[in-house]
Amino acid sequence: MAAVVAIVRVDSSSRGPEPETAATASEPEQAATLLTFALGHERLPPSYSVAARPALEALEAELPPEQLAAARYAAAATSLDDFVDQALAVTAPN
């Protein structure tokens, strides 16, 4: 079994216009999407939730309700394979 580790940098000053797709979502919204997905995944080791839950709670306090709703929707609509593909695309050499 392979494990995927994602490090998400959250910078509240980098919020852009209201996101409409995952490609245009702000970094905090992308982080909320990933954390929501991970915390809802049945194979997440309990020790990971110790770090992930406070990070998501901080984002929930920061994000406007519509961005938080979009993040939750994206987390529910995205598969693990899709997240892995996205991570590989970001880290792939050009």
MARGU-496203 format. One record per residue: chain; x, y, z of N, C-alpha, C in turn; residue in three letters. Coordinates in steps of 0.05 Angstrom, whole numbers, plus 5000, padded with zeros to 4 digits. Atoms other than C-alpha are relative to their C-alpha. Example, Ala and Ser with C-alpha at 12.3 -4.5 7.8 and 13.67 -1.06 7.14 Angstrom:
% MARGU-496203
{chaine:A n_xx:5018 n_yy:4976 n_zz:5000 ca_xx:5246 ca_yy:4910 ca_zz:5156 c_xx:5018 c_yy:5024 c_zz:5000 residu:Ala}
{chaine:A n_xx:4984 n_yy:4976 n_zz:4999 ca_xx:5273 ca_yy:4979 ca_zz:5143 c_xx:4985 c_yy:5022 c_zz:5014 residu:Ser}
END
This chain:
% MARGU-496203
{chaine:A n_xx:5017 n_yy:4977 n_zz:5000 ca_xx:5000 ca_yy:5000 ca_zz:5000 c_xx:5018 c_yy:5025 c_zz:5000 residu:Met}
{chaine:A n_xx:4985 n_yy:4975 n_zz:5002 ca_xx:5027 ca_yy:5069 ca_zz:4981 c_xx:4986 c_yy:5021 c_zz:5016 residu:Ala}
{chaine:A n_xx:5012 n_yy:4977 n_zz:4985 ca_xx:5016 ca_yy:5130 ca_zz:5024 c_xx:5006 c_yy:5026 c_zz:4985 residu:Ala}
{chaine:A n_xx:4996 n_yy:4974 n_zz:5012 ca_xx:5008 ca_yy:5200 ca_zz:4998 c_xx:5000 c_yy:5020 c_zz:5023 residu:Val}
{chaine:A n_xx:4998 n_yy:4979 n_zz:4980 ca_xx:5030 ca_yy:5258 ca_zz:5041 c_xx:4999 c_yy:5026 c_zz:4986 residu:Val}
{chaine:A n_xx:5003 n_yy:4974 n_zz:5012 ca_xx:5009 ca_yy:5328 ca_zz:5024 c_xx:5006 c_yy:5021 c_zz:5021 residu:Ala}
{chaine:A n_xx:4995 n_yy:4977 n_zz:4983 ca_xx:5036 ca_yy:5391 ca_zz:5055 c_xx:4986 c_yy:5024 c_zz:4988 residu:Ile}
{chaine:A n_xx:5015 n_yy:4978 n_zz:5010 ca_xx:4990 ca_yy:5449 ca_zz:5048 c_xx:5008 c_yy:5026 c_zz:5015 residu:Val}
{chaine:A n_xx:4993 n_yy:4974 n_zz:4988 ca_xx:5013 ca_yy:5521 ca_zz:5059 c_xx:4975 c_yy:5017 c_zz:4998 residu:Arg}
{chaine:A n_xx:5024 n_yy:4983 n_zz:4999 ca_xx:4958 ca_yy:5567 ca_zz:5081 c_xx:5010 c_yy:5029 c_zz:5005 residu:Val}
{chaine:A n_xx:4992 n_yy:4972 n_zz:4998 ca_xx:4968 ca_yy:5641 ca_zz:5070 c_xx:4974 c_yy:5016 c_zz:4996 residu:Asp}
{chaine:A n_xx:5025 n_yy:4986 n_zz:5002 ca_xx:4906 ca_yy:5682 ca_zz:5086 c_xx:5001 c_yy:5025 c_zz:4983 residu:Ser}
{chaine:A n_xx:4997 n_yy:4975 n_zz:5017 ca_xx:4933 ca_yy:5742 ca_zz:5048 c_xx:4998 c_yy:4994 c_zz:4970 residu:Ser}
{chaine:A n_xx:4999 n_yy:5007 n_zz:5029 ca_xx:4931 ca_yy:5703 ca_zz:4982 c_xx:4972 c_yy:4994 c_zz:4989 residu:Ser}
{chaine:A n_xx:5027 n_yy:5005 n_zz:5010 ca_xx:4855 ca_yy:5699 ca_zz:4976 c_xx:4995 c_yy:5015 c_zz:4975 residu:Arg}
{chaine:A n_xx:5006 n_yy:4987 n_zz:5026 ca_xx:4833 ca_yy:5713 ca_zz:4906 c_xx:4970 c_yy:5003 c_zz:4998 residu:Gly}
{chaine:A n_xx:5029 n_yy:4997 n_zz:5004 ca_xx:4764 ca_yy:5723 ca_zz:4876 c_xx:4985 c_yy:4974 c_zz:5007 residu:Pro}
{chaine:A n_xx:5017 n_yy:5024 n_zz:4993 ca_xx:4707 ca_yy:5675 ca_zz:4893 c_xx:5006 c_yy:4977 c_zz:4981 residu:Glu}
{chaine:A n_xx:4993 n_yy:5023 n_zz:5018 ca_xx:4727 ca_yy:5606 ca_zz:4867 c_xx:4975 c_yy:4988 c_zz:4988 residu:Pro}
{chaine:A n_xx:5022 n_yy:5013 n_zz:5013 ca_xx:4684 ca_yy:5571 ca_zz:4817 c_xx:5007 c_yy:4971 c_zz:4994 residu:Glu}
{chaine:A n_xx:4991 n_yy:5027 n_zz:5005 ca_xx:4726 ca_yy:5509 ca_zz:4803 c_xx:5024 c_yy:4994 c_zz:5017 residu:Thr}
{chaine:A n_xx:4976 n_yy:5007 n_zz:4984 ca_xx:4781 ca_yy:5471 ca_zz:4838 c_xx:5025 c_yy:5013 c_zz:4989 residu:Ala}
{chaine:A n_xx:4976 n_yy:4988 n_zz:5012 ca_xx:4831 ca_yy:5501 ca_zz:4789 c_xx:5002 c_yy:5029 c_zz:5008 residu:Ala}
{chaine:A n_xx:4998 n_yy:4971 n_zz:4993 ca_xx:4813 ca_yy:5572 ca_zz:4811 c_xx:4996 c_yy:5004 c_zz:5030 residu:Thr}
{chaine:A n_xx:5004 n_yy:4998 n_zz:4971 ca_xx:4802 ca_yy:5557 ca_zz:4886 c_xx:5025 c_yy:5012 c_zz:5013 residu:Ala}
{chaine:A n_xx:4978 n_yy:4988 n_zz:4985 ca_xx:4844 ca_yy:5597 ca_zz:4935 c_xx:5015 c_yy:4978 c_zz:5015 residu:Ser}
{chaine:A n_xx:4984 n_yy:5020 n_zz:4985 ca_xx:4899 ca_yy:5561 ca_zz:4973 c_xx:4986 c_yy:4992 c_zz:5026 residu:Glu}
{chaine:A n_xx:5015 n_yy:5009 n_zz:4976 ca_xx:4858 ca_yy:5563 ca_zz:5038 c_xx:4977 c_yy:4981 c_zz:4993 residu:Pro}
{chaine:A n_xx:5022 n_yy:5017 n_zz:5008 ca_xx:4799 ca_yy:5533 ca_zz:5002 c_xx:5010 c_yy:4972 c_zz:4991 residu:Glu}
{chaine:A n_xx:4988 n_yy:5026 n_zz:5008 ca_xx:4843 ca_yy:5479 ca_zz:4970 c_xx:5008 c_yy:4984 c_zz:5025 residu:Gln}
{chaine:A n_xx:4992 n_yy:5014 n_zz:4975 ca_xx:4871 ca_yy:5463 ca_zz:5039 c_xx:4976 c_yy:4989 c_zz:5015 residu:Ala}
{chaine:A n_xx:5024 n_yy:5010 n_zz:4987 ca_xx:4801 ca_yy:5458 ca_zz:5068 c_xx:4989 c_yy:4976 c_zz:4986 residu:Ala}
{chaine:A n_xx:5010 n_yy:5023 n_zz:5015 ca_xx:4781 ca_yy:5411 ca_zz:5012 c_xx:5016 c_yy:4975 c_zz:5006 residu:Thr}
{chaine:A n_xx:4983 n_yy:5023 n_zz:4994 ca_xx:4841 ca_yy:5366 ca_zz:5023 c_xx:4997 c_yy:4990 c_zz:5028 residu:Leu}
{chaine:A n_xx:5003 n_yy:5008 n_zz:4972 ca_xx:4834 ca_yy:5366 ca_zz:5098 c_xx:4973 c_yy:4987 c_zz:5005 residu:Leu}
{chaine:A n_xx:5027 n_yy:5012 n_zz:4997 ca_xx:4759 ca_yy:5352 ca_zz:5095 c_xx:5000 c_yy:4972 c_zz:4988 residu:Thr}
{chaine:A n_xx:4999 n_yy:5026 n_zz:5012 ca_xx:4772 ca_yy:5294 ca_zz:5048 c_xx:5015 c_yy:4981 c_zz:5018 residu:Phe}
{chaine:A n_xx:4983 n_yy:5017 n_zz:4984 ca_xx:4828 ca_yy:5266 ca_zz:5090 c_xx:4987 c_yy:4992 c_zz:5027 residu:Ala}
{chaine:A n_xx:5013 n_yy:5006 n_zz:4974 ca_xx:4790 ca_yy:5271 ca_zz:5156 c_xx:4976 c_yy:4982 c_zz:4997 residu:Leu}
{chaine:A n_xx:5023 n_yy:5018 n_zz:5005 ca_xx:4731 ca_yy:5235 ca_zz:5124 c_xx:5008 c_yy:4973 c_zz:4989 residu:Gly}
{chaine:A n_xx:4991 n_yy:5025 n_zz:5012 ca_xx:4773 ca_yy:5179 ca_zz:5095 c_xx:5004 c_yy:4979 c_zz:5021 residu:His}
{chaine:A n_xx:4999 n_yy:5022 n_zz:4981 ca_xx:4767 ca_yy:5112 ca_zz:5130 c_xx:5028 c_yy:4990 c_zz:5007 residu:Glu}
{chaine:A n_xx:4973 n_yy:5011 n_zz:4995 ca_xx:4841 ca_yy:5096 ca_zz:5125 c_xx:5019 c_yy:5021 c_zz:5012 residu:Arg}
{chaine:A n_xx:4982 n_yy:4979 n_zz:4988 ca_xx:4868 ca_yy:5161 ca_zz:5156 c_xx:5008 c_yy:4990 c_zz:5028 residu:Leu}
{chaine:A n_xx:4991 n_yy:5008 n_zz:4973 ca_xx:4911 ca_yy:5141 ca_zz:5215 c_xx:4991 c_yy:5021 c_zz:5021 residu:Pro}
{chaine:A n_xx:5009 n_yy:4982 n_zz:4979 ca_xx:4884 ca_yy:5171 ca_zz:5280 c_xx:5021 c_yy:5022 c_zz:5007 residu:Pro}
{chaine:A n_xx:4979 n_yy:4980 n_zz:4993 ca_xx:4951 ca_yy:5206 ca_zz:5293 c_xx:5000 c_yy:5023 c_zz:4980 residu:Ser}
{chaine:A n_xx:5001 n_yy:4979 n_zz:5019 ca_xx:4942 ca_yy:5246 ca_zz:5229 c_xx:4978 c_yy:5020 c_zz:5006 residu:Tyr}
{chaine:A n_xx:5022 n_yy:4981 n_zz:4994 ca_xx:4876 ca_yy:5275 ca_zz:5252 c_xx:5007 c_yy:5019 c_zz:5022 residu:Ser}
{chaine:A n_xx:4991 n_yy:4982 n_zz:4979 ca_xx:4911 ca_yy:5305 ca_zz:5312 c_xx:5011 c_yy:5026 c_zz:4988 residu:Val}
{chaine:A n_xx:4989 n_yy:4976 n_zz:5013 ca_xx:4946 ca_yy:5353 ca_zz:5265 c_xx:4979 c_yy:5012 c_zz:4980 residu:Ala}
{chaine:A n_xx:5018 n_yy:4991 n_zz:5021 ca_xx:4893 ca_yy:5357 ca_zz:5211 c_xx:4975 c_yy:5015 c_zz:5011 residu:Ala}
{chaine:A n_xx:5025 n_yy:4988 n_zz:4989 ca_xx:4832 ca_yy:5374 ca_zz:5254 c_xx:5004 c_yy:5029 c_zz:5008 residu:Arg}
{chaine:A n_xx:4997 n_yy:4972 n_zz:4994 ca_xx:4860 ca_yy:5438 ca_zz:5284 c_xx:5005 c_yy:5018 c_zz:4976 residu:Pro}
{chaine:A n_xx:4995 n_yy:4984 n_zz:5024 ca_xx:4884 ca_yy:5461 ca_zz:5216 c_xx:4974 c_yy:5005 c_zz:4985 residu:Ala}
{chaine:A n_xx:5025 n_yy:4996 n_zz:5013 ca_xx:4815 ca_yy:5450 ca_zz:5186 c_xx:4982 c_yy:5019 c_zz:5017 residu:Leu}
{chaine:A n_xx:5016 n_yy:4982 n_zz:4983 ca_xx:4782 ca_yy:5485 ca_zz:5246 c_xx:5009 c_yy:5029 c_zz:4996 residu:Glu}
{chaine:A n_xx:4990 n_yy:4972 n_zz:5005 ca_xx:4827 ca_yy:5546 ca_zz:5234 c_xx:4990 c_yy:5010 c_zz:4973 residu:Ala}
{chaine:A n_xx:5010 n_yy:4992 n_zz:5026 ca_xx:4807 ca_yy:5547 ca_zz:5161 c_xx:4970 c_yy:5005 c_zz:5000 residu:Leu}
{chaine:A n_xx:5029 n_yy:4996 n_zz:4998 ca_xx:4733 ca_yy:5540 ca_zz:5179 c_xx:4994 c_yy:5027 c_zz:5013 residu:Glu}
{chaine:A n_xx:5004 n_yy:4974 n_zz:4987 ca_xx:4740 ca_yy:5602 ca_zz:5223 c_xx:5007 c_yy:5023 c_zz:4981 residu:Ala}
{chaine:A n_xx:4990 n_yy:4979 n_zz:5018 ca_xx:4775 ca_yy:5640 ca_zz:5166 c_xx:4984 c_yy:5003 c_zz:4975 residu:Glu}
{chaine:A n_xx:5014 n_yy:5000 n_zz:5026 ca_xx:4737 ca_yy:5621 ca_zz:5103 c_xx:4972 c_yy:5010 c_zz:5002 residu:Leu}
{chaine:A n_xx:5028 n_yy:4992 n_zz:5002 ca_xx:4672 ca_yy:5654 ca_zz:5083 c_xx:4983 c_yy:4974 c_zz:4996 residu:Pro}
{chaine:A n_xx:5017 n_yy:5024 n_zz:5002 ca_xx:4613 ca_yy:5605 ca_zz:5086 c_xx:4998 c_yy:4988 c_zz:4972 residu:Pro}
{chaine:A n_xx:5002 n_yy:5011 n_zz:5028 ca_xx:4608 ca_yy:5599 ca_zz:5010 c_xx:5025 c_yy:4985 c_zz:4992 residu:Glu}
{chaine:A n_xx:4975 n_yy:5015 n_zz:5007 ca_xx:4681 ca_yy:5579 ca_zz:5003 c_xx:5002 c_yy:4974 c_zz:5016 residu:Gln}
{chaine:A n_xx:4999 n_yy:5025 n_zz:4984 ca_xx:4675 ca_yy:5529 ca_zz:5060 c_xx:4980 c_yy:4980 c_zz:4988 residu:Leu}
{chaine:A n_xx:5019 n_yy:5018 n_zz:5013 ca_xx:4613 ca_yy:5499 ca_zz:5027 c_xx:5012 c_yy:4989 c_zz:4974 residu:Ala}
{chaine:A n_xx:4987 n_yy:5010 n_zz:5024 ca_xx:4651 ca_yy:5495 ca_zz:4961 c_xx:5022 c_yy:4980 c_zz:5006 residu:Ala}
{chaine:A n_xx:4979 n_yy:5019 n_zz:4992 ca_xx:4709 ca_yy:5460 ca_zz:4996 c_xx:4988 c_yy:4974 c_zz:5008 residu:Ala}
{chaine:A n_xx:5013 n_yy:5024 n_zz:4991 ca_xx:4663 ca_yy:5410 ca_zz:5028 c_xx:4988 c_yy:4985 c_zz:4976 residu:Arg}
{chaine:A n_xx:5011 n_yy:5012 n_zz:5024 ca_xx:4628 ca_yy:5397 ca_zz:4961 c_xx:5022 c_yy:4987 c_zz:4984 residu:Tyr}
{chaine:A n_xx:4978 n_yy:5011 n_zz:5016 ca_xx:4694 ca_yy:5388 ca_zz:4925 c_xx:5012 c_yy:4975 c_zz:5014 residu:Ala}
{chaine:A n_xx:4989 n_yy:5024 n_zz:4986 ca_xx:4719 ca_yy:5339 ca_zz:4979 c_xx:4982 c_yy:4976 c_zz:4996 residu:Ala}
{chaine:A n_xx:5019 n_yy:5022 n_zz:5004 ca_xx:4656 ca_yy:5297 ca_zz:4971 c_xx:5000 c_yy:4991 c_zz:4971 residu:Ala}
{chaine:A n_xx:5002 n_yy:5006 n_zz:5029 ca_xx:4660 ca_yy:5299 ca_zz:4895 c_xx:5026 c_yy:4990 c_zz:4988 residu:Ala}
{chaine:A n_xx:4974 n_yy:5007 n_zz:5010 ca_xx:4734 ca_yy:5282 ca_zz:4889 c_xx:5009 c_yy:4973 c_zz:5011 residu:Thr}
{chaine:A n_xx:4991 n_yy:5026 n_zz:4991 ca_xx:4763 ca_yy:5212 ca_zz:4892 c_xx:5029 c_yy:5002 c_zz:5009 residu:Ser}
{chaine:A n_xx:4972 n_yy:5002 n_zz:4992 ca_xx:4829 ca_yy:5192 ca_zz:4924 c_xx:5018 c_yy:5000 c_zz:4976 residu:Leu}
{chaine:A n_xx:4984 n_yy:5001 n_zz:5024 ca_xx:4856 ca_yy:5177 ca_zz:4855 c_xx:5003 c_yy:5028 c_zz:4988 residu:Asp}
{chaine:A n_xx:4999 n_yy:4972 n_zz:5010 ca_xx:4838 ca_yy:5248 ca_zz:4833 c_xx:5020 c_yy:5017 c_zz:5016 residu:Asp}
{chaine:A n_xx:4981 n_yy:4985 n_zz:4984 ca_xx:4876 ca_yy:5278 ca_zz:4892 c_xx:5028 c_yy:4992 c_zz:4995 residu:Phe}
{chaine:A n_xx:4973 n_yy:5010 n_zz:5006 ca_xx:4936 ca_yy:5234 ca_zz:4877 c_xx:5009 c_yy:5011 c_zz:4973 residu:Val}
{chaine:A n_xx:4994 n_yy:4989 n_zz:5026 ca_xx:4934 ca_yy:5255 ca_zz:4804 c_xx:5007 c_yy:5030 c_zz:5001 residu:Asp}
{chaine:A n_xx:4995 n_yy:4971 n_zz:4997 ca_xx:4931 ca_yy:5329 ca_zz:4824 c_xx:5027 c_yy:5004 c_zz:5014 residu:Gln}
{chaine:A n_xx:4975 n_yy:4997 n_zz:4986 ca_xx:4989 ca_yy:5320 ca_zz:4872 c_xx:5024 c_yy:4994 c_zz:4982 residu:Ala}
{chaine:A n_xx:4979 n_yy:5007 n_zz:5018 ca_xx:5031 ca_yy:5285 ca_zz:4820 c_xx:5004 c_yy:5021 c_zz:4978 residu:Leu}
{chaine:A n_xx:4998 n_yy:4979 n_zz:5021 ca_xx:5016 ca_yy:5339 ca_zz:4768 c_xx:5014 c_yy:5024 c_zz:5011 residu:Ala}
{chaine:A n_xx:4986 n_yy:4977 n_zz:4988 ca_xx:5040 ca_yy:5393 ca_zz:4816 c_xx:5029 c_yy:4995 c_zz:5004 residu:Val}
{chaine:A n_xx:4972 n_yy:5007 n_zz:4994 ca_xx:5104 ca_yy:5356 ca_zz:4832 c_xx:5016 c_yy:4990 c_zz:4976 residu:Thr}
{chaine:A n_xx:4986 n_yy:5010 n_zz:5024 ca_xx:5120 ca_yy:5331 ca_zz:4762 c_xx:5019 c_yy:5020 c_zz:4989 residu:Ala}
{chaine:A n_xx:4981 n_yy:4982 n_zz:5013 ca_xx:5182 ca_yy:5360 ca_zz:4730 c_xx:4989 c_yy:5010 c_zz:4973 residu:Pro}
{chaine:A n_xx:5010 n_yy:4988 n_zz:5025 ca_xx:5168 ca_yy:5406 ca_zz:4672 c_xx:5017 c_yy:4992 c_zz:4976 residu:Asn}
END
